[in-house]
């Protein structure tokens, strides 16, 4: 195995691939990157380097163009290889492997480093489903937005494993993603006018969704669902992942049917006010902020014993009943940060009922957060 690759491209590809490597592996080869070099047909010494890594629940593959290729394969340790290529001072990196000894030399200028690895057969191949897949395409940038607006709301503990994933529903010309940890919920969707396949319902792990979003960047994504697997092909690479098993809760029943108060406020002003009030709130054990709506103003306050008090007042465009609620400032901030419009809406359904944050200029996203008195 031998190839010459652009240092920046190889480093970027390795960073994408090695994010899926688990720090705790049952097999030493799973801590590595599988490198497979292929010569292009009808070319003189040119080809591709296919990089792959897996944690046995997901696999990421990225291809890089190369010259001076000699086909072959080897597994090299992910951490040392990535760290080395990132620090190479030359524009090109030359890699040459002794497949019999499972060892490769990474050369840059007159310098070189040798890494010990494994035969490619020692890394388990990620199984692929044989059944007929359901296919759809996400428009440029959509996957990144969907991930950004839902992953943060998913659970991080093991008490309800299914909530560590994002629910995906594809039907009626759109794809809906929902993430929740039981105290907040994010709901985002994107139109799929060309999809003619069956209704799809599945749960995608938060890690797989986040990595797929990084791979796609601002580009489009081609998605294939087959059995308990999802394959996402992007310009940056391909991710194949196992779907989470279990039944996602019926979140529709917790969505308020009506709101008693609707407030419209500048998103940046709201975010700034909550951040400043949180400077005091986070020093108190309760860690809460109080939001009071009185017609044309929204008052945001916090207090911490032996520290002080914080008070902010925002002029807002509102309608409905005067109301006072207490929130976790961090949860409220997470919801505000997920909004992408200049003006946001804060809809209140009661002092102890869920509140909704949404984009006034858009209709494809909302975030539900429970007041502190609702948390258990």
TORKOLGU-586066 format. One record per residue (C-alpha): chain; x, y, z. Coordinates in steps of 0.1 Angstrom, whole numbers, plus 2048, in hexadecimal, padded with zeros to 3 digits. Layout:
BEGIN
NODE chaine   X   Y   Z
NODE      A   X   Y   Z
...
REM end
This chain:
BEGIN
NODE chaine   X   Y   Z
NODE      A 800 800 800
NODE      A 80D 822 7F6
NODE      A 7FF 845 7EF
NODE      A 806 86A 7EF
NODE      A 7EA 881 7FB
NODE      A 7E5 8A6 802
NODE      A 7EC 8AC 827
NODE      A 7CE 8C3 82D
NODE      A 7B5 8AB 81C
NODE      A 7C3 88D 82D
NODE      A 7C3 89E 84F
NODE      A 79F 8A9 84B
NODE      A 794 887 840
NODE      A 7A5 876 85E
NODE      A 794 88F 876
NODE      A 772 886 867
NODE      A 777 861 869
NODE      A 788 85E 88B
NODE      A 76C 870 89D
NODE      A 759 84F 89C
NODE      A 775 83C 8AD
NODE      A 76B 832 8D0
NODE      A 785 837 8EC
NODE      A 77B 816 8FB
NODE      A 77F 7F9 8E2
NODE      A 77B 7D3 8E6
NODE      A 792 7CE 8C8
NODE      A 7B3 7E1 8C4
NODE      A 7AC 7E5 89F
NODE      A 78C 7FA 8A7
NODE      A 7A3 816 8B4
NODE      A 7B1 819 890
NODE      A 7A9 826 86E
NODE      A 7A5 80E 851
NODE      A 7B8 81B 833
NODE      A 7B1 80C 811
NODE      A 7C4 819 7F2
NODE      A 7B4 814 7D0
NODE      A 7C2 81C 7AE
NODE      A 7AB 82E 796
NODE      A 7A4 81D 775
NODE      A 7B7 82B 757
NODE      A 7CD 842 76B
NODE      A 7F2 842 771
NODE      A 7F8 83F 797
NODE      A 7D9 852 7A2
NODE      A 7BD 844 7B8
NODE      A 7AB 848 7D9
NODE      A 7B2 842 7FD
NODE      A 794 835 810
NODE      A 794 83C 835
NODE      A 77C 82A 84C
NODE      A 775 827 871
NODE      A 75A 816 886
NODE      A 74E 812 8A9
NODE      A 738 7F4 89E
NODE      A 718 80A 8A0
NODE      A 723 823 885
NODE      A 73D 825 86A
NODE      A 74B 843 858
NODE      A 75E 842 837
NODE      A 76F 85E 825
NODE      A 783 85D 805
NODE      A 7A1 872 7FB
NODE      A 7B1 875 7D9
NODE      A 7D5 869 7D7
NODE      A 7F2 865 7BF
NODE      A 80F 84C 7BE
NODE      A 7F7 831 7CA
NODE      A 7FD 80C 7CF
NODE      A 7DD 7FA 7D9
NODE      A 7DC 7EA 7FB
NODE      A 7CE 7EE 81E
NODE      A 7D8 7F2 842
NODE      A 7C9 7FD 864
NODE      A 7DD 818 875
NODE      A 7D7 826 898
NODE      A 7BE 843 895
NODE      A 7CB 85B 8AF
NODE      A 7F1 85A 8A6
NODE      A 7EA 85B 881
NODE      A 7D2 878 882
NODE      A 7E8 88C 89A
NODE      A 806 886 884
NODE      A 7F6 890 863
NODE      A 7E7 8B0 873
NODE      A 80B 8BA 87D
NODE      A 81C 8B2 85D
NODE      A 82D 8D2 850
NODE      A 82D 8C8 82B
NODE      A 812 8CB 811
NODE      A 812 8A6 809
NODE      A 814 886 81E
NODE      A 823 866 811
NODE      A 817 845 820
NODE      A 827 824 819
NODE      A 81D 803 82B
NODE      A 82E 7E2 831
NODE      A 80F 7CD 830
NODE      A 820 7AE 83C
NODE      A 82D 7BF 85B
NODE      A 80D 7D4 85F
NODE      A 822 7F3 861
NODE      A 821 814 84E
NODE      A 839 831 84A
NODE      A 82B 854 847
NODE      A 844 86B 836
NODE      A 844 891 833
NODE      A 862 8A1 823
NODE      A 882 891 82F
NODE      A 870 885 84F
NODE      A 85C 866 857
NODE      A 849 855 872
NODE      A 841 830 874
NODE      A 820 823 883
NODE      A 817 7FF 88C
NODE      A 7F5 7F4 881
NODE      A 7DF 7D6 879
NODE      A 7D4 7C3 85B
NODE      A 7B3 7D0 84C
NODE      A 7A2 7AF 853
NODE      A 7A5 7B6 879
NODE      A 78B 7D2 877
NODE      A 767 7C4 875
NODE      A 755 7CE 856
NODE      A 736 7E2 85D
NODE      A 719 7CC 851
NODE      A 702 7DA 835
NODE      A 6DD 7D2 831
NODE      A 6D3 7C0 812
NODE      A 6AE 7CB 811
NODE      A 6A0 7E5 7F9
NODE      A 6A7 807 809
NODE      A 692 826 80C
NODE      A 6A4 844 7FD
NODE      A 6A1 86A 800
NODE      A 6B7 889 7FC
NODE      A 6BB 8A5 815
NODE      A 6C1 8C8 806
NODE      A 6E2 8DA 80C
NODE      A 6E8 8E3 830
NODE      A 6C8 8D2 83D
NODE      A 6D9 8B6 850
NODE      A 6EF 8CE 863
NODE      A 6D1 8E4 86C
NODE      A 6BC 8C6 877
NODE      A 6D9 8B9 88D
NODE      A 6E0 8DB 89C
NODE      A 6BC 8E0 8A6
NODE      A 6B5 8BE 8B5
NODE      A 6D4 8AC 8C2
NODE      A 6D9 8C4 8DF
NODE      A 6B7 8BB 8ED
NODE      A 6BD 895 8EE
NODE      A 6C4 883 90F
NODE      A 6E8 87D 91B
NODE      A 6E1 863 936
NODE      A 6D9 83E 933
NODE      A 6B8 83E 945
NODE      A 6A4 83E 924
NODE      A 6BC 834 908
NODE      A 6A3 83B 8ED
NODE      A 6A4 860 8F6
NODE      A 6C9 861 8EE
NODE      A 6BE 861 8CA
NODE      A 6AB 878 8B2
NODE      A 689 86C 8A5
NODE      A 686 86E 87F
NODE      A 664 86D 86D
NODE      A 662 86E 847
NODE      A 640 872 837
NODE      A 629 88B 826
NODE      A 645 89C 813
NODE      A 65B 8A5 831
NODE      A 673 897 84A
NODE      A 66E 89F 86F
NODE      A 689 89B 88A
NODE      A 682 89D 8AF
NODE      A 69A 89C 8CC
NODE      A 68F 89C 8F1
NODE      A 69D 894 913
NODE      A 67C 895 925
NODE      A 67E 8B9 931
NODE      A 682 8CA 90F
NODE      A 67A 8C1 8EB
NODE      A 687 8CD 8C9
NODE      A 673 8C8 8A9
NODE      A 681 8D0 887
NODE      A 677 8C7 864
NODE      A 681 8CB 840
NODE      A 66D 8C6 820
NODE      A 672 8A7 80B
NODE      A 65B 8AE 7ED
NODE      A 66A 893 7D7
NODE      A 668 876 7F0
NODE      A 64F 85B 7E5
NODE      A 65B 83E 7FC
NODE      A 64A 82F 81A
NODE      A 644 840 83B
NODE      A 664 83D 850
NODE      A 667 83F 875
NODE      A 689 838 886
NODE      A 6A0 846 8A1
NODE      A 6C3 851 899
NODE      A 6DE 854 8B4
NODE      A 6E8 877 8BD
NODE      A 70D 86E 8B5
NODE      A 705 860 893
NODE      A 6F0 87F 88A
NODE      A 70A 897 896
NODE      A 726 886 882
NODE      A 710 884 863
NODE      A 70A 8A9 866
NODE      A 72F 8B0 868
NODE      A 735 89B 849
NODE      A 71B 8AD 835
NODE      A 723 8D0 83F
NODE      A 70F 8E7 828
NODE      A 70B 8CD 80D
NODE      A 6EE 8B6 805
NODE      A 6EB 893 813
NODE      A 6DE 873 803
NODE      A 6CD 85C 81D
NODE      A 6C6 837 81A
NODE      A 6B1 824 834
NODE      A 6B3 7FE 833
NODE      A 6A8 7E8 850
NODE      A 6B9 7F4 870
NODE      A 6D3 808 85E
NODE      A 6D5 82B 851
NODE      A 6EF 836 837
NODE      A 6F6 85B 832
NODE      A 70C 864 814
NODE      A 71A 888 812
NODE      A 735 89A 7FF
NODE      A 74B 897 81E
NODE      A 747 871 822
NODE      A 72F 855 82B
NODE      A 720 84B 84D
NODE      A 70F 82A 852
NODE      A 6FE 825 874
NODE      A 6E8 80D 887
NODE      A 6C7 81C 892
NODE      A 6BD 81D 8B6
NODE      A 6A5 802 8C1
NODE      A 686 80B 8D5
NODE      A 667 820 8D3
NODE      A 66A 846 8D4
NODE      A 650 856 8EB
NODE      A 631 866 8DD
NODE      A 63C 88A 8E0
NODE      A 61D 897 8CF
NODE      A 609 893 8EF
NODE      A 61F 8AB 903
NODE      A 61D 8C7 8EA
NODE      A 605 8E3 8F6
NODE      A 5E6 8E6 8E1
NODE      A 5E3 90B 8E7
NODE      A 5F8 928 8F5
NODE      A 5EB 943 90C
NODE      A 607 95C 906
NODE      A 61C 963 8E7
NODE      A 63B 978 8E9
NODE      A 651 984 8CC
NODE      A 674 990 8D5
NODE      A 695 997 8C4
NODE      A 6A9 976 8C6
NODE      A 6CB 985 8CE
NODE      A 6BC 99C 8E9
NODE      A 6AA 97F 8F9
NODE      A 6CA 96A 8F9
NODE      A 6DF 986 907
NODE      A 6C7 98D 923
NODE      A 6C5 968 92D
NODE      A 6EB 964 92C
NODE      A 6F0 982 942
NODE      A 6D6 978 95C
NODE      A 6E5 955 95C
NODE      A 706 964 969
NODE      A 6F4 967 98B
NODE      A 6DC 949 987
NODE      A 6F7 92F 981
NODE      A 706 938 9A3
NODE      A 6E7 92E 9B5
NODE      A 6DE 909 9BD
NODE      A 6BC 90D 9AE
NODE      A 6CB 91D 98F
NODE      A 6AA 92B 982
NODE      A 69F 94B 970
NODE      A 67D 95B 972
NODE      A 66C 968 953
NODE      A 64E 97F 958
NODE      A 639 98C 93B
NODE      A 625 9AC 941
NODE      A 617 9B8 920
NODE      A 632 9C9 90D
NODE      A 64F 9BE 922
NODE      A 661 99E 92C
NODE      A 674 99F 94D
NODE      A 68F 985 953
NODE      A 69E 982 976
NODE      A 6B4 96C 98C
NODE      A 6C1 96D 9AF
NODE      A 6DD 95A 9C2
NODE      A 6E1 95D 9E8
NODE      A 701 96F 9F1
NODE      A 708 977 9CD
NODE      A 6ED 98F 9C0
NODE      A 6D0 994 9A9
NODE      A 6CD 99A 983
NODE      A 6B1 9AB 971
NODE      A 6AB 9B0 94C
NODE      A 68D 9C0 93B
NODE      A 686 9BB 916
NODE      A 66C 9CE 901
NODE      A 658 9B3 8EF
NODE      A 63A 9B0 8D7
NODE      A 622 99A 8EA
NODE      A 5FE 990 8EE
NODE      A 5EB 97B 906
NODE      A 5EB 977 92C
NODE      A 606 984 944
NODE      A 61A 967 951
NODE      A 638 95E 966
NODE      A 64D 93E 962
NODE      A 66E 931 96F
NODE      A 687 920 957
NODE      A 6A9 90F 958
NODE      A 6BE 92A 948
NODE      A 6D4 911 935
NODE      A 6B6 8FF 926
NODE      A 6A7 920 91C
NODE      A 6C7 92B 90D
NODE      A 6CC 90B 8F9
NODE      A 6AA 910 8E9
NODE      A 6B1 934 8E1
NODE      A 6D3 92C 8D1
NODE      A 6C2 912 8BB
NODE      A 6AD 92D 8AA
NODE      A 6B9 93C 889
NODE      A 6A3 95A 884
NODE      A 6A6 97E 890
NODE      A 685 97E 8A3
NODE      A 679 961 8B8
NODE      A 658 957 8C7
NODE      A 653 94C 8EB
NODE      A 631 93C 8EF
NODE      A 624 935 913
NODE      A 608 91D 91B
NODE      A 607 921 940
NODE      A 61E 927 95F
NODE      A 624 901 962
NODE      A 61F 8F7 93E
NODE      A 639 8F3 921
NODE      A 645 912 910
NODE      A 64E 913 8EB
NODE      A 66A 925 8DA
NODE      A 668 929 8B4
NODE      A 674 93D 897
NODE      A 65C 95A 88D
NODE      A 66A 95B 86A
NODE      A 669 935 865
NODE      A 652 918 86B
NODE      A 669 8FA 86A
NODE      A 675 8FA 88E
NODE      A 66A 8FE 8B2
NODE      A 677 8F5 8D4
NODE      A 663 8EB 8F3
NODE      A 671 8F1 916
NODE      A 660 8EA 937
NODE      A 660 903 954
NODE      A 674 8F8 972
NODE      A 655 8EF 986
NODE      A 64E 8D4 96B
NODE      A 670 8C3 96F
NODE      A 672 8A3 984
REM end
